[in-house]
Amino acid sequence: MDSFSSPSMSSSGSSANPEVLMDQIKAQLAQAYAQEFLETVGNKCFAKCVTKPGSSLSGSESNCISRCVDRYIEATGIVSRALFSSTR
């Protein structure tokens, strides 16, 4: 079974409830977005905050990464609210 099929769909797809299918698609898109977001933020914050990679993070590197991730999350929330409020 690939990532786009579900156990509730028949081979023809004719018995699938459109609302259930839409909810499944939304969940898959949300998961993919979250995964991409975490990867992007992780890469950017790591590149910005870790100057000399080693076996563990220093306290300042850890704090920098934490603040960096917090800023990305806050910025994403602001952009999302602006986009969703303008569509209404």
Protein Blocks (a to p, Z undefined) as FASTA:
>chain_A
ZZkbcfkbcfkommpcfklmmmmmmmmmmmmmmmmmmmmmmmmmmmmmmmbgcfbdcfkl
mmmmmmmmmmmmmmmmmmmmmmmmmmZZ
